């Protein structure tokens, strides 16, 4: 790309379109190289993963109906055995899957088929039982204050290996709880903010260029010169630097992004694996297949959010747990297919796949015959696969009701520390100075859950 730009600059000079001072400055920039905040950075230690695919089920998935079987709840269903209320047993049976014998709800038989690749955490804990606060916490580490998203921290810490695509990309049909804050960069330089895609004809607005490639490149070179002039004396303004950088990224995206979203070259077998009807976009299957294609193109952090385009929430089931039948069908096959597809392409070991939600659901109900479940912050389930995770592992325990963690509690900070560790980042050393002090994703907390690692 630099060689092409250099040729373009010289051709503009030969045609008399650049003044000598402009020419010398632009060529010096090409020769010496401008500061590049998205350049690949060395990790703190040898990484097990190069990238993350973060599968986020917004709304709070019930752990006792999905990955944490509690037969005692079923046994005492509709009976009041403790102060919290009446036991509400799971509406679905659990089955053992894989050589590891991992118990998973019949809601997720396809995820069950990858049990031997999964490291399952049954002892997740968060400090906020509100959707907004818990959603922000699972993404940023803080339920109370605006902080950068984990994807932004990863982009800041490791940079990008593909300058034609953003280092942090999010596919979200609707807005989750917390809105764009879940992929925001906050006080980090804004080029590390997540770029949101939607499963529509143009997933990114203005993706197709209006001018020819040569004309657009000429315009960008002239704009770059003027931007650099304006930046002189304002080098400490991160927003200005990021805006200048965004023009170059946008140009690269117009060239690279359309091909990413063109699935016509994918085989019928691959479409069938994901359960994706060719030509359709309105499913989690489309998100998962596009995520694999983004991973192939070295996007550093890819987040898929399971929302519908209207309400923005899926798994928030206070009134009717029966909705889980449809919700689970939408994600079960494509999520399992994503892991299998990465594995057969030799990409799983360098791709960390994380499946999570913001909190769990209450094992108890306020009255007999309740059809839904309330929020529950102090116990939920998460799993990881690939990226050096020890497959077939079940970590942590909750009590007989699924009410409290009783063994190996994993906080949101611990989860973040573990994800960063697999990327080669020491979470205590990934810091950014803001407002007079150093900040980090895990604040002053966090431990790596080594028992999950292979």
PyMOL commands that set and color helices and strands:
alter all, ss='L'
color gray80, all
select helices_A, chain A and resi 2-14+20-32+63-65+71-75+106-112+115-117+131-140+150-158+179-183+190-192+213-231+238-260+263-265+268-274+284-296+321-344+348-350+412-422+450-452
alter helices_A, ss='H'
color red, helices_A
select strands_A, chain A and resi 51-56+80-82+85-87+94-97+102-105+118-125+168-172+195-197+301-305+351-356+360-361+364-365+375-376+380-385+393-395+397-398+405-407+410-411+432-434+437-439
alter strands_A, ss='S'
color yellow, strands_A
deselect
rebuild
show_as cartoon
